[in-house]
C-alpha cells in the first residue's frame, strides 16, 4: 500500500467520519481535522441539532462498511407521521403500505459511534480543535489554528476532501477559482430545538414509533423519539411577524402561544421557557454549487457541496449516498487519475443533489400546510390505491425518495409526472369509492401509458 495517497478530510462530522472508514478500508492513510473538541469527552453546545431520520440510502452506506447492526442500537423506528391538531386530536399516516420505517437517531450519538469505530483503525487519525484558516488549492497546503495551544499548523496532504459542512472553508477556497458557480438561499424560517423529557417511569410521553407533527399553516413543530424515552422537538417558525421568533418576547407570550396552538404538548415540556429563551435559533439554508472538485487535489462531499433543508430527512442520507457512489467509482480506480475520478463523481451526483434540495423545500410546504387538509388526505388514499393496483408503474414520491435507491433526479421527475396525473384524476373524485368509477379507470390507464416513457436512469 505504499503507493496509496495520504488523504486529509476537513470535518469530522457524520460524512467525514464515515468517509474515513471507507477510505481506510481501501488502504489509504486518513487524517481528519475538526474545529470542535472531541464530542466524546467534551460537552458541546446544546440546542443546535435537529434529530436525524436514517432511511434506506443511509442504511445502505452503513451496511457497506459493516456497521449497520451496531448503528441500529442507537436508532428508533418511526412507521409514519402522527398528526396533532389544535384540539389535541391524533391521526396516524403510515409512510409505507409494507410497514417500512425511517429511524430517528441523535446526530451526536451517531457521530460518536462512528468516531469510536474509526478510532479502532490505525490508518485513521483524528485531530480536534483545528480550525481551518486558509486553503491553498494549487499547492494543497492547509493552514490551521490549534485552538488549545494557539499555534498555527500547516499540512500538505496529497488529496483533500472537504466534508466541513454548509459553510465549508474548502469550498470557500474553490469559490475564488475561475468558473465556480455558487448559490445559497435561506428560508424565511428558523428553527429552535426543544425537548419532551421521559415520563417519570422512564418511558415515552407520546407514541414512540412515529414522527410527530403539529402542522399550523404558517409554522409547525415536529418531535422525534430518542432511545432514552425523550423526544427532540423542533419548532420551525418565521423570523418576523406577529407569530414568530420576534413576536414572542416573554414567558407569558410563550405560554399563551403554546396554550393556544400546541395545547396537548405544553404539559409535557417541563423546561419549555428555559429551553426556548436559551437555545439558539438555527437557520435553514440550501446550497448549490459546481464544480465540486479542483483538479486532482480536492473534492467537496456532503453538505459542503449540497446542503439542504431538513424536511425530507435526506441531508445525512444524501451525504452517506455520496460515499456509496464514490466507493463504487473507486472499485475501478487503482491509484489512477484522481481528476477523472472527481469529475465522474460530481457529474453523477450533482443532478441528484439539486433534485433533493428542491424536494426538501417542497416537502416543507406539504408538512406545514397540507398534511391536515381533508382533500390532501383523500388524494393520498387514492394514490395508495393506484400504487396497489399498478405496483410496477406507480411508486409514490415519498417511497421513491425514502425507501429505494432510485436517483433523486428520477424521483423528482417521476413525482412531477404523477402529480399532473393526480390533479386530473382528482377532478372526478370526492370519496375513496369514486376511484372505482369506469371514467376514472380509463383516464388513469391513458395517463399511465404516457408516463411509461419515463424510465429510471443510473444513479
C-alpha positions as CSV (number, residue, x, y, z in Angstrom):
1,X,0.0,0.0,0.0
2,X,3.0,2.3,-0.2
3,X,1.6,3.9,-3.4
4,X,-1.6,5.0,-1.7
5,X,-2.0,8.7,-1.3
6,X,-2.3,10.4,2.1
7,X,-5.8,11.8,2.5
8,X,-6.9,14.7,4.7
9,X,-10.6,15.1,5.5
10,X,-11.6,18.6,6.7
11,X,-14.5,18.0,9.1
12,X,-15.1,15.0,11.4
13,X,-18.9,15.1,11.3
14,X,-21.1,12.3,10.1
15,X,-20.0,12.3,6.5
16,X,-16.3,12.9,7.3
17,X,-16.2,10.1,9.8
18,X,-17.9,7.6,7.6
19,X,-15.8,8.6,4.6
20,X,-12.7,7.9,6.7
21,X,-13.8,4.3,7.2
22,X,-14.4,3.7,3.5
23,X,-11.1,5.1,2.5
24,X,-9.1,3.3,5.2
25,X,-10.8,0.1,4.1
26,X,-9.1,0.6,0.7
27,X,-5.7,1.2,2.4
28,X,-5.5,5.0,2.5
29,X,-3.9,6.8,5.4
30,X,-6.6,9.2,6.6
31,X,-6.3,12.3,8.8
32,X,-9.4,14.1,9.9
33,X,-9.3,17.7,11.1
34,X,-12.1,19.1,13.2
35,X,-12.5,22.6,14.5
36,X,-14.5,21.5,17.6
37,X,-13.2,19.5,20.6
38,X,-13.8,15.8,20.7
39,X,-17.5,15.5,21.4
40,X,-16.9,12.2,23.2
41,X,-15.0,14.0,26.0
42,X,-16.4,17.5,25.9
43,X,-20.0,18.8,26.3
44,X,-20.6,20.8,23.2
45,X,-23.2,23.5,22.7
46,X,-26.7,22.1,23.0
47,X,-29.8,23.2,21.1
48,X,-28.4,23.2,17.5
49,X,-29.1,19.7,16.3
50,X,-32.2,18.5,14.5
51,X,-32.6,14.8,15.2
52,X,-31.9,12.8,12.0
53,X,-34.0,10.3,10.1
54,X,-32.0,7.4,8.8
55,X,-33.6,5.8,5.8
56,X,-32.6,3.3,3.1
57,X,-29.9,5.3,1.5
58,X,-28.2,5.9,4.8
59,X,-28.5,2.3,6.0
60,X,-27.0,1.1,2.7
61,X,-23.9,3.2,3.3
62,X,-23.6,1.9,6.9
63,X,-24.1,-1.7,5.7
64,X,-21.3,-1.2,3.1
65,X,-18.8,-0.7,5.9
66,X,-20.3,-3.5,8.1
67,X,-21.7,-1.3,10.9
68,X,-25.4,-1.3,10.1
69,X,-26.4,-3.5,13.0
70,X,-24.3,-1.6,15.5
71,X,-25.9,1.7,14.4
72,X,-29.4,0.2,14.8
73,X,-28.7,0.0,18.6
74,X,-29.0,3.8,18.8
75,X,-32.0,4.2,16.4
76,X,-35.7,4.3,17.0
77,X,-38.0,3.1,14.1
78,X,-40.8,5.5,13.0
79,X,-43.5,3.9,10.9
80,X,-45.4,7.1,10.0
81,X,-46.5,10.6,10.8
82,X,-48.6,11.2,13.9
83,X,-50.6,14.4,13.3
84,X,-51.7,16.6,16.2
85,X,-54.5,19.1,15.5
86,X,-55.2,22.2,17.6
87,X,-57.6,20.3,19.8
88,X,-55.1,17.6,20.5
89,X,-56.7,15.0,18.3
90,X,-54.4,12.5,16.7
91,X,-54.3,10.9,13.3
92,X,-51.7,8.5,12.0
93,X,-50.4,8.4,8.4
94,X,-48.2,5.4,7.7
95,X,-45.2,6.0,5.5
96,X,-45.5,2.8,3.5
97,X,-48.1,0.1,3.0
98,X,-45.5,-2.6,3.7
99,X,-44.9,-1.1,7.2
100,X,-41.4,0.2,6.4
101,X,-39.9,2.7,8.8
102,X,-37.4,5.6,8.9
103,X,-35.2,5.7,12.0
104,X,-34.7,8.5,14.5
105,X,-31.1,9.0,15.6
106,X,-29.3,11.6,17.6
107,X,-26.8,13.4,15.4
108,X,-24.3,13.5,18.3
109,X,-24.9,9.8,19.2
110,X,-24.4,8.6,15.7
111,X,-21.3,10.8,15.2
112,X,-19.7,9.5,18.4
113,X,-20.5,5.9,17.4
114,X,-18.8,6.4,14.0
115,X,-15.8,8.0,15.7
116,X,-15.4,5.1,18.1
117,X,-15.4,2.7,15.2
118,X,-12.9,4.8,13.3
119,X,-10.6,5.0,16.3
120,X,-10.1,1.3,16.1
121,X,-8.4,1.6,12.7
122,X,-4.7,2.5,12.9
123,X,-4.9,4.2,9.5
124,X,-7.4,6.8,10.8
125,X,-6.2,9.7,12.9
126,X,-8.4,12.5,14.4
127,X,-7.1,16.0,15.0
128,X,-9.5,18.0,17.1
129,X,-9.5,21.7,17.9
130,X,-8.1,22.5,14.4
131,X,-9.8,25.5,12.7
132,X,-9.0,25.9,9.0
133,X,-7.7,29.4,8.4
134,X,-6.7,29.1,4.7
135,X,-6.6,26.5,1.9
136,X,-4.1,26.9,-1.0
137,X,-5.6,24.6,-3.6
138,X,-2.7,24.9,-6.0
139,X,-0.2,23.5,-3.5
140,X,-2.7,21.6,-1.4
141,X,-1.5,23.4,1.7
142,X,-3.9,23.9,4.6
143,X,-3.2,26.3,7.4
144,X,-4.9,25.5,10.7
145,X,-5.0,27.1,14.2
146,X,-4.8,24.7,17.2
147,X,-7.4,26.3,19.5
148,X,-5.8,24.6,22.5
149,X,-2.3,26.0,22.1
150,X,-3.0,28.9,19.7
151,X,-0.2,27.5,17.4
152,X,-0.6,27.8,13.6
153,X,-0.1,24.5,11.9
154,X,0.5,23.7,8.2
155,X,-0.3,20.4,6.5
156,X,0.2,19.4,2.9
157,X,-1.8,16.2,2.1
158,X,-1.9,14.7,-1.4
159,X,-5.7,14.8,-1.5
160,X,-8.2,16.9,0.4
161,X,-11.8,16.1,1.0
162,X,-14.0,19.0,2.1
163,X,-16.6,17.4,4.5
164,X,-16.7,20.6,6.5
165,X,-20.4,21.4,6.2
166,X,-22.6,24.1,4.7
167,X,-20.1,26.9,5.5
168,X,-17.1,24.9,4.2
169,X,-13.7,26.5,4.2
170,X,-12.6,24.2,1.4
171,X,-15.5,25.3,-0.7
172,X,-14.6,28.9,0.2
173,X,-11.2,28.4,-1.5
174,X,-12.9,26.9,-4.6
175,X,-15.2,29.9,-4.8
176,X,-12.1,32.0,-5.6
177,X,-11.2,29.9,-8.6
178,X,-12.5,30.7,-12.1
179,X,-15.8,29.4,-13.4
180,X,-17.0,28.3,-10.0
181,X,-20.8,28.6,-9.7
182,X,-22.3,29.1,-6.2
183,X,-25.8,29.8,-4.9
184,X,-27.2,29.9,-1.4
185,X,-30.8,30.6,-0.4
186,X,-32.4,30.8,3.1
187,X,-36.0,30.1,4.1
188,X,-37.7,32.9,6.0
189,X,-37.9,30.4,8.8
190,X,-35.6,29.5,11.6
191,X,-35.7,26.5,14.0
192,X,-35.4,26.1,17.7
193,X,-34.7,22.9,19.5
194,X,-37.0,21.9,22.4
195,X,-37.4,18.7,24.5
196,X,-40.1,16.4,25.8
197,X,-38.4,14.6,28.6
198,X,-39.1,10.9,29.5
199,X,-42.0,10.1,31.8
200,X,-41.5,9.5,35.5
201,X,-41.3,5.8,34.7
202,X,-38.6,6.4,32.0
203,X,-40.9,5.8,29.0
204,X,-42.1,7.9,26.1
205,X,-44.8,10.5,26.7
206,X,-46.1,10.2,23.1
207,X,-46.3,7.3,20.7
208,X,-42.7,6.1,20.4
209,X,-42.7,4.7,16.8
210,X,-43.9,7.8,15.0
211,X,-42.6,11.2,13.8
212,X,-45.0,13.7,15.5
213,X,-46.1,16.8,13.6
214,X,-48.1,19.8,14.7
215,X,-48.9,21.5,11.3
216,X,-50.2,25.0,11.7
217,X,-50.2,26.6,8.3
218,X,-47.5,29.3,8.5
219,X,-45.4,27.3,11.0
220,X,-45.1,23.9,12.5
221,X,-43.4,21.7,15.2
222,X,-42.1,18.2,14.9
223,X,-40.9,15.7,17.5
224,X,-38.6,12.6,17.0
225,X,-38.1,9.9,19.6
226,X,-34.8,9.1,21.4
227,X,-33.8,5.8,22.9
228,X,-33.8,7.3,26.4
229,X,-37.5,8.0,26.3
230,X,-37.3,11.7,25.4
231,X,-38.3,13.4,22.2
232,X,-36.3,16.1,20.4
233,X,-38.7,18.7,19.2
234,X,-38.0,21.3,16.6
235,X,-40.1,24.4,16.2
236,X,-40.0,25.8,12.7
237,X,-41.1,29.4,13.0
238,X,-40.9,32.6,10.9
239,X,-38.2,35.1,12.0
240,X,-40.6,38.1,11.8
241,X,-44.3,38.7,12.2
242,X,-46.9,38.5,14.9
243,X,-46.4,34.8,15.4
244,X,-42.7,34.5,15.0
245,X,-39.4,34.4,17.0
246,X,-39.5,38.1,17.0
247,X,-43.1,38.1,18.3
248,X,-42.5,36.0,21.4
249,X,-40.7,38.2,23.9
250,X,-41.7,37.0,27.4
251,X,-42.5,33.8,29.2
252,X,-46.2,34.9,29.2
253,X,-46.1,35.3,25.4
254,X,-44.6,31.8,25.1
255,X,-47.1,30.2,27.5
256,X,-50.1,31.8,25.8
257,X,-48.9,30.8,22.4
258,X,-48.3,27.2,23.2
259,X,-51.6,27.0,25.2
260,X,-53.4,28.1,22.1
261,X,-51.7,26.2,19.3
262,X,-49.9,23.3,20.9
263,X,-52.2,22.6,23.9
264,X,-51.5,18.8,24.1
265,X,-47.8,19.1,24.3
266,X,-47.5,22.1,26.7
267,X,-47.9,20.0,29.9
268,X,-45.1,17.6,28.6
269,X,-42.5,20.3,28.1
270,X,-41.3,20.9,31.7
271,X,-38.3,23.1,30.7
272,X,-40.1,24.9,27.8
273,X,-39.3,28.5,28.8
274,X,-35.7,27.8,29.8
275,X,-35.0,26.0,26.5
276,X,-36.9,28.4,24.3
277,X,-35.1,31.5,25.6
278,X,-31.6,29.9,25.9
279,X,-31.4,27.7,22.8
280,X,-30.2,29.5,19.7
281,X,-32.3,30.0,16.5
282,X,-30.8,27.9,13.7
283,X,-31.1,29.0,10.0
284,X,-32.3,26.9,7.1
285,X,-30.1,27.1,4.1
286,X,-29.9,25.4,0.7
287,X,-26.5,25.4,-1.0
288,X,-25.9,24.6,-4.7
289,X,-22.5,24.8,-6.4
290,X,-20.4,23.4,-9.2
291,X,-17.8,22.0,-9.8
292,X,-17.3,20.1,-6.6
293,X,-13.6,19.5,-7.2
294,X,-10.3,21.2,-8.1
295,X,-8.1,19.4,-10.5
296,X,-6.8,16.2,-8.8
297,X,-6.2,17.8,-5.5
298,X,-9.5,18.5,-3.6
299,X,-13.2,17.4,-3.7
300,X,-16.3,18.5,-1.7
301,X,-18.7,16.0,-0.3
302,X,-21.9,16.1,1.7
303,X,-23.3,19.5,3.0
304,X,-20.1,21.2,1.7
305,X,-21.5,21.0,-1.8
306,X,-25.2,20.3,-1.4
307,X,-26.7,21.5,1.9
308,X,-30.4,21.0,2.0
309,X,-33.2,22.0,4.4
310,X,-34.3,19.0,6.7
311,X,-37.8,18.5,5.6
312,X,-37.3,15.3,3.6
313,X,-34.9,13.9,6.2
314,X,-32.4,13.3,3.5
315,X,-29.5,15.6,4.3
316,X,-27.4,13.0,6.0
317,X,-28.8,10.2,3.8
318,X,-27.7,12.1,0.7
319,X,-24.2,12.7,2.2
320,X,-23.9,9.0,3.0
321,X,-25.1,8.1,-0.5
322,X,-22.3,10.3,-1.8
323,X,-19.9,7.9,-0.1
324,X,-21.6,4.9,-1.6
325,X,-21.3,6.3,-5.1
326,X,-17.7,7.3,-4.5
327,X,-16.8,3.9,-3.3
328,X,-18.4,2.3,-6.4
329,X,-16.2,4.5,-8.5
330,X,-13.2,3.5,-6.5
331,X,-13.8,-0.1,-7.5
332,X,-12.3,0.6,-10.9
333,X,-9.7,3.1,-9.6
334,X,-6.3,1.7,-8.8
335,X,-4.3,4.9,-8.0
336,X,-5.1,6.3,-11.4
337,X,-6.3,9.7,-12.4
338,X,-7.9,11.5,-9.4
339,X,-9.2,14.3,-11.5
340,X,-11.1,11.9,-13.7
341,X,-12.5,10.2,-10.6
342,X,-13.6,13.5,-9.1
343,X,-15.3,14.6,-12.3
344,X,-17.1,11.3,-12.7
345,X,-18.3,11.6,-9.1
346,X,-19.6,15.2,-9.3
347,X,-21.3,14.7,-12.7
348,X,-23.1,11.7,-11.2
349,X,-24.2,13.3,-8.0
350,X,-24.9,17.0,-9.0
351,X,-28.3,16.3,-10.7
352,X,-29.4,14.3,-7.7
353,X,-28.2,16.8,-5.1
354,X,-30.1,19.6,-6.9
355,X,-33.2,17.4,-7.0
356,X,-33.3,16.5,-3.3
357,X,-32.7,20.2,-2.5
358,X,-35.9,21.1,-4.4
359,X,-37.8,18.2,-3.0
360,X,-36.9,19.2,0.6
361,X,-38.4,22.6,0.2
362,X,-41.5,21.1,-1.5
363,X,-41.9,18.7,1.5
364,X,-41.7,21.6,3.9
365,X,-44.7,23.2,2.3
366,X,-46.6,19.8,2.4
367,X,-45.8,19.2,6.0
368,X,-46.6,22.7,7.1
369,X,-49.7,23.4,5.0
370,X,-51.3,20.2,3.6
371,X,-50.9,17.2,5.8
372,X,-54.0,18.1,7.9
373,X,-56.1,19.1,4.8
374,X,-59.0,16.6,4.1
375,X,-58.6,16.9,0.3
376,X,-54.9,16.2,0.6
377,X,-55.5,13.2,2.8
378,X,-58.1,11.9,0.3
379,X,-55.6,12.3,-2.5
380,X,-53.0,10.3,-0.6
381,X,-55.5,7.5,-0.1
382,X,-56.3,7.5,-3.9
383,X,-52.6,7.5,-4.7
384,X,-52.1,4.5,-2.4
385,X,-54.8,2.7,-4.3
386,X,-53.1,3.4,-7.6
387,X,-49.9,2.1,-6.3
388,X,-51.6,-1.1,-5.1
389,X,-53.3,-1.6,-8.5
390,X,-50.2,-0.7,-10.5
391,X,-47.1,-1.5,-8.3
392,X,-44.7,-1.7,-11.2
393,X,-45.9,1.6,-12.8
394,X,-46.6,3.8,-9.8
395,X,-44.3,4.4,-6.8
396,X,-45.4,7.2,-4.5
397,X,-42.8,10.1,-4.4
398,X,-42.1,9.7,-0.7
399,X,-41.4,6.0,-1.2
400,X,-39.0,6.6,-4.1
401,X,-37.0,9.1,-2.1
402,X,-37.0,7.3,1.2
403,X,-37.3,3.6,0.6
404,X,-35.5,3.0,-2.7
405,X,-32.1,3.8,-4.3
406,X,-33.7,5.4,-7.3
407,X,-31.8,8.5,-8.2
408,X,-33.3,11.7,-6.6
409,X,-33.5,13.3,-10.0
410,X,-35.6,10.4,-11.3
411,X,-37.8,10.6,-8.2
412,X,-38.4,14.3,-8.8
413,X,-39.2,13.9,-12.5
414,X,-41.5,10.9,-11.9
415,X,-43.1,12.7,-9.0
416,X,-43.9,15.7,-11.1
417,X,-45.5,13.5,-13.8
418,X,-47.5,11.7,-11.1
419,X,-48.6,15.0,-9.6
420,X,-50.0,16.0,-13.0
421,X,-51.9,12.7,-13.3
422,X,-53.3,13.0,-9.8
423,X,-54.6,16.5,-10.5
424,X,-56.5,15.2,-13.5
425,X,-57.8,12.1,-11.6
426,X,-58.9,14.1,-8.5
427,X,-61.3,16.2,-10.7
428,X,-63.6,13.1,-10.7
429,X,-63.1,12.0,-7.1
430,X,-64.9,13.2,-4.0
431,X,-64.5,10.0,-2.0
432,X,-62.5,6.8,-2.0
433,X,-65.4,5.0,-3.6
434,X,-65.2,7.2,-6.6
435,X,-61.9,5.6,-7.5
436,X,-63.7,2.5,-9.0
437,X,-65.7,4.6,-11.5
438,X,-65.1,3.5,-15.1
439,X,-64.3,7.0,-16.2
440,X,-61.6,7.3,-13.5
441,X,-60.0,3.9,-14.5
442,X,-60.0,4.8,-18.2
443,X,-58.4,8.2,-17.5
444,X,-55.8,6.7,-15.3
445,X,-54.8,4.0,-17.7
446,X,-54.4,6.6,-20.5
447,X,-52.2,8.7,-18.3
448,X,-50.1,5.8,-17.2
449,X,-49.3,4.9,-20.8
450,X,-47.9,8.4,-21.3
451,X,-45.9,8.0,-18.1
452,X,-44.3,4.8,-19.3
453,X,-41.9,6.8,-21.4
454,X,-40.0,7.9,-18.3
455,X,-37.6,5.3,-17.2
456,X,-35.2,5.2,-14.2
457,X,-31.6,6.0,-15.1
458,X,-28.4,5.1,-13.4
459,X,-27.6,7.0,-10.1
